[in-house]
Protein backbone atom coordinates (compact mmCIF):
# COMPACT_ATOMS: atom_id res chain seq x y z
CA UNK A 1 0.00 0.00 0.00
CA UNK A 2 2.79 2.45 0.88
CA UNK A 3 4.54 1.81 -2.44
CA UNK A 4 1.30 2.35 -4.31
CA UNK A 5 0.90 5.73 -2.60
CA UNK A 6 4.46 6.73 -3.37
CA UNK A 7 3.99 5.67 -6.98
CA UNK A 8 1.06 8.05 -7.32
CA UNK A 9 3.11 11.00 -6.16
CA UNK A 10 6.03 10.02 -8.38
CA UNK A 11 3.64 9.86 -11.33
CA UNK A 12 2.36 13.32 -10.53
CA UNK A 13 5.82 14.82 -10.57
CA UNK A 14 6.90 12.93 -13.68
CA UNK A 15 3.70 13.50 -15.63
CA UNK A 16 4.43 14.75 -19.09
CA UNK A 17 3.27 18.28 -19.86
CA UNK A 18 2.30 18.99 -16.25
CA UNK A 19 3.79 22.46 -16.65
CA UNK A 20 1.61 23.05 -19.71
CA UNK A 21 -1.51 22.44 -17.63
CA UNK A 22 -0.20 24.65 -14.83
CA UNK A 23 0.80 27.37 -17.28
CA UNK A 24 -2.77 27.59 -18.57
CA UNK A 25 -3.89 28.42 -15.04
CA UNK A 26 -0.98 30.53 -13.79
CA UNK A 27 -0.81 32.62 -16.98
CA UNK A 28 -4.39 33.85 -16.50
CA UNK A 29 -3.40 36.17 -13.67
CA UNK A 30 -0.23 37.54 -12.16
CA UNK A 31 0.56 35.87 -8.84
CA UNK A 32 -0.58 38.84 -6.72
CA UNK A 33 2.53 38.76 -4.58
CA UNK A 34 6.24 39.31 -4.93
CA UNK A 35 8.71 36.81 -3.57
CA UNK A 36 11.95 38.48 -2.59
CA UNK A 37 13.54 35.79 -0.43
CA UNK A 38 13.93 32.61 -2.44
CA UNK A 39 15.52 30.81 0.52
CA UNK A 40 12.36 30.92 2.64
CA UNK A 41 9.04 29.15 2.32
CA UNK A 42 6.20 31.31 0.99
CA UNK A 43 2.46 30.64 1.56
CA UNK A 44 1.79 30.97 -2.17
CA UNK A 45 3.69 27.75 -2.82
CA UNK A 46 1.14 25.79 -0.80
CA UNK A 47 -1.36 25.54 -3.66
CA UNK A 48 0.99 24.06 -6.26
CA UNK A 49 0.99 20.38 -5.23
CA UNK A 50 -2.77 20.45 -4.68
CA UNK A 51 -3.19 21.98 -8.14
CA UNK A 52 -0.99 19.27 -9.68
CA UNK A 53 -3.12 16.63 -8.02
CA UNK A 54 -6.35 18.28 -9.19
CA UNK A 55 -5.03 18.50 -12.74
CA UNK A 56 -4.66 14.72 -12.79
CA UNK A 57 -8.39 14.67 -13.55
CA UNK A 58 -7.66 16.24 -16.96
CA UNK A 59 -4.46 14.37 -17.77
CA UNK A 60 -4.21 11.18 -19.82
CA UNK A 61 -7.03 8.81 -18.95
CA UNK A 62 -7.68 9.94 -15.38
CA UNK A 63 -6.30 6.80 -13.72
CA UNK A 64 -4.15 8.84 -11.35
CA UNK A 65 -7.18 10.94 -10.44
CA UNK A 66 -9.17 7.82 -9.53
CA UNK A 67 -6.25 6.57 -7.43
CA UNK A 68 -6.05 9.91 -5.62
CA UNK A 69 -9.78 9.83 -4.87
CA UNK A 70 -9.45 6.33 -3.42
CA UNK A 71 -6.78 7.40 -0.92
CA UNK A 72 -7.49 8.27 2.72
CA UNK A 73 -8.00 11.97 3.45
CA UNK A 74 -9.41 12.12 7.03
CA UNK A 75 -11.15 15.35 6.05
CA UNK A 76 -13.59 15.58 8.97
CA UNK A 77 -10.97 14.59 11.51
CA UNK A 78 -8.43 17.11 10.15
CA UNK A 79 -10.98 19.93 10.28
CA UNK A 80 -11.94 19.07 13.85
CA UNK A 81 -8.45 18.46 15.27
CA UNK A 82 -6.61 21.35 13.65
CA UNK A 83 -8.96 24.21 12.73
CA UNK A 84 -6.03 26.64 12.32
CA UNK A 85 -4.41 24.44 9.69
CA UNK A 86 -7.80 23.96 8.02
CA UNK A 87 -8.21 27.74 7.81
CA UNK A 88 -4.66 28.15 6.46
CA UNK A 89 -5.45 25.56 3.75
CA UNK A 90 -8.69 27.38 3.00
CA UNK A 91 -6.87 30.69 2.49
CA UNK A 92 -3.58 29.61 0.89
CA UNK A 93 -4.90 26.81 -1.31
CA UNK A 94 -8.68 26.72 -1.74
CA UNK A 95 -9.31 30.45 -1.98
CA UNK A 96 -6.15 31.10 -4.02
CA UNK A 97 -7.15 28.47 -6.57
CA UNK A 98 -10.87 29.28 -6.66
CA UNK A 99 -10.91 33.06 -6.23
CA UNK A 100 -7.56 34.19 -7.60
CA UNK A 101 -6.82 31.68 -10.36
CA UNK A 102 -10.51 30.94 -11.03
CA UNK A 103 -10.11 27.18 -11.47
CA UNK A 104 -13.35 25.47 -12.32
CA UNK A 105 -14.53 21.90 -12.15
CA UNK A 106 -13.61 21.47 -8.49
CA UNK A 107 -15.65 22.51 -5.50
CA UNK A 108 -14.14 23.51 -2.15
CA UNK A 109 -14.80 20.08 -0.65
CA UNK A 110 -12.86 18.33 -3.43
CA UNK A 111 -9.91 20.67 -3.01
CA UNK A 112 -9.89 20.10 0.76
CA UNK A 113 -10.13 16.36 0.12
CA UNK A 114 -7.03 16.48 -2.11
CA UNK A 115 -5.21 18.54 0.52
CA UNK A 116 -6.12 15.79 2.97
CA UNK A 117 -4.80 13.09 0.64
CA UNK A 118 -1.51 14.97 0.45
CA UNK A 119 -1.39 15.58 4.20
CA UNK A 120 -2.26 12.01 5.20
CA UNK A 121 -0.32 10.07 2.55
CA UNK A 122 2.78 12.13 1.80
CA UNK A 123 6.06 11.98 3.61
CA UNK A 124 7.19 15.43 4.73
CA UNK A 125 10.72 16.52 5.42
CA UNK A 126 10.40 19.42 7.82
CA UNK A 127 12.37 22.45 6.70
CA UNK A 128 11.35 24.69 9.63
CA UNK A 129 10.26 27.32 7.12
CA UNK A 130 13.60 27.41 5.34
CA UNK A 131 14.51 25.95 2.00
C-alpha positions as CSV (number, residue, x, y, z in Angstrom):
1,X,0.0,0.0,0.0
2,X,2.8,2.5,0.9
3,X,4.5,1.8,-2.4
4,X,1.3,2.4,-4.3
5,X,0.9,5.7,-2.6
6,X,4.5,6.7,-3.4
7,X,4.0,5.7,-7.0
8,X,1.1,8.0,-7.3
9,X,3.1,11.0,-6.2
10,X,6.0,10.0,-8.4
11,X,3.6,9.9,-11.3
12,X,2.4,13.3,-10.5
13,X,5.8,14.8,-10.6
14,X,6.9,12.9,-13.7
15,X,3.7,13.5,-15.6
16,X,4.4,14.8,-19.1
17,X,3.3,18.3,-19.9
18,X,2.3,19.0,-16.3
19,X,3.8,22.5,-16.6
20,X,1.6,23.0,-19.7
21,X,-1.5,22.4,-17.6
22,X,-0.2,24.7,-14.8
23,X,0.8,27.4,-17.3
24,X,-2.8,27.6,-18.6
25,X,-3.9,28.4,-15.0
26,X,-1.0,30.5,-13.8
27,X,-0.8,32.6,-17.0
28,X,-4.4,33.8,-16.5
29,X,-3.4,36.2,-13.7
30,X,-0.2,37.5,-12.2
31,X,0.6,35.9,-8.8
32,X,-0.6,38.8,-6.7
33,X,2.5,38.8,-4.6
34,X,6.2,39.3,-4.9
35,X,8.7,36.8,-3.6
36,X,12.0,38.5,-2.6
37,X,13.5,35.8,-0.4
38,X,13.9,32.6,-2.4
39,X,15.5,30.8,0.5
40,X,12.4,30.9,2.6
41,X,9.0,29.2,2.3
42,X,6.2,31.3,1.0
43,X,2.5,30.6,1.6
44,X,1.8,31.0,-2.2
45,X,3.7,27.8,-2.8
46,X,1.1,25.8,-0.8
47,X,-1.4,25.5,-3.7
48,X,1.0,24.1,-6.3
49,X,1.0,20.4,-5.2
50,X,-2.8,20.5,-4.7
51,X,-3.2,22.0,-8.1
52,X,-1.0,19.3,-9.7
53,X,-3.1,16.6,-8.0
54,X,-6.3,18.3,-9.2
55,X,-5.0,18.5,-12.7
56,X,-4.7,14.7,-12.8
57,X,-8.4,14.7,-13.5
58,X,-7.7,16.2,-17.0
59,X,-4.5,14.4,-17.8
60,X,-4.2,11.2,-19.8
61,X,-7.0,8.8,-18.9
62,X,-7.7,9.9,-15.4
63,X,-6.3,6.8,-13.7
64,X,-4.1,8.8,-11.3
65,X,-7.2,10.9,-10.4
66,X,-9.2,7.8,-9.5
67,X,-6.2,6.6,-7.4
68,X,-6.1,9.9,-5.6
69,X,-9.8,9.8,-4.9
70,X,-9.5,6.3,-3.4
71,X,-6.8,7.4,-0.9
72,X,-7.5,8.3,2.7
73,X,-8.0,12.0,3.5
74,X,-9.4,12.1,7.0
75,X,-11.2,15.3,6.0
76,X,-13.6,15.6,9.0
77,X,-11.0,14.6,11.5
78,X,-8.4,17.1,10.1
79,X,-11.0,19.9,10.3
80,X,-11.9,19.1,13.9
81,X,-8.5,18.5,15.3
82,X,-6.6,21.4,13.7
83,X,-9.0,24.2,12.7
84,X,-6.0,26.6,12.3
85,X,-4.4,24.4,9.7
86,X,-7.8,24.0,8.0
87,X,-8.2,27.7,7.8
88,X,-4.7,28.1,6.5
89,X,-5.4,25.6,3.8
90,X,-8.7,27.4,3.0
91,X,-6.9,30.7,2.5
92,X,-3.6,29.6,0.9
93,X,-4.9,26.8,-1.3
94,X,-8.7,26.7,-1.7
95,X,-9.3,30.5,-2.0
96,X,-6.1,31.1,-4.0
97,X,-7.2,28.5,-6.6
98,X,-10.9,29.3,-6.7
99,X,-10.9,33.1,-6.2
100,X,-7.6,34.2,-7.6
101,X,-6.8,31.7,-10.4
102,X,-10.5,30.9,-11.0
103,X,-10.1,27.2,-11.5
104,X,-13.4,25.5,-12.3
105,X,-14.5,21.9,-12.2
106,X,-13.6,21.5,-8.5
107,X,-15.6,22.5,-5.5
108,X,-14.1,23.5,-2.1
109,X,-14.8,20.1,-0.7
110,X,-12.9,18.3,-3.4
111,X,-9.9,20.7,-3.0
112,X,-9.9,20.1,0.8
113,X,-10.1,16.4,0.1
114,X,-7.0,16.5,-2.1
115,X,-5.2,18.5,0.5
116,X,-6.1,15.8,3.0
117,X,-4.8,13.1,0.6
118,X,-1.5,15.0,0.4
119,X,-1.4,15.6,4.2
120,X,-2.3,12.0,5.2
121,X,-0.3,10.1,2.5
122,X,2.8,12.1,1.8
123,X,6.1,12.0,3.6
124,X,7.2,15.4,4.7
125,X,10.7,16.5,5.4
126,X,10.4,19.4,7.8
127,X,12.4,22.4,6.7
128,X,11.4,24.7,9.6
129,X,10.3,27.3,7.1
130,X,13.6,27.4,5.3
131,X,14.5,25.9,2.0
